[in-house]
Amino acid sequence: MPYIEPWLLAIIIIIVVVFVCFAVIWGIRAHKRKVEAGKEDLIGKTAVVEIALNPKGVVLVEGERWTAVVDNGQVEPEEEVVITHVDGLKLNVTKK
């Protein structure tokens, strides 16, 4: 059976421990970070109306067209609305 030098074994153990520590730290940071994609990211953002909301129409959010429903009243094109809820591919919005 081959003999492993104690100093080489110590270096390998240190490298493995350091790698595991960094992996755990990166994992914890990833879980604490705010979601930057998906429907959670849209809530609270401002959208511009393209097709009048009466109560259903189309809005533009970050260059993407979405079907939207306004909670009350009517909103004309070029007006701004705030996204309050995402239901599948439909946005619920309120007048700004």
SULZI-V850252 format. One record per run of one state. SS is the DSSP state (H for helix, E for strand, - for the rest). FROM is the first residue (numbers start at 0). LEN is the number of residues. If there is no record, write none. Layout:
[[SS FROM LEN] [SS FROM LEN]]
This chain:
[[- 0 5] [H 5 27] [- 32 6] [H 38 4] [- 42 3] [E 45 6] [- 51 1] [E 52 1] [- 53 2] [E 55 6] [- 61 2] [E 63 7] [- 70 4] [E 74 1] [- 75 4] [E 79 8] [- 87 2] [E 89 6] [- 95 1]]
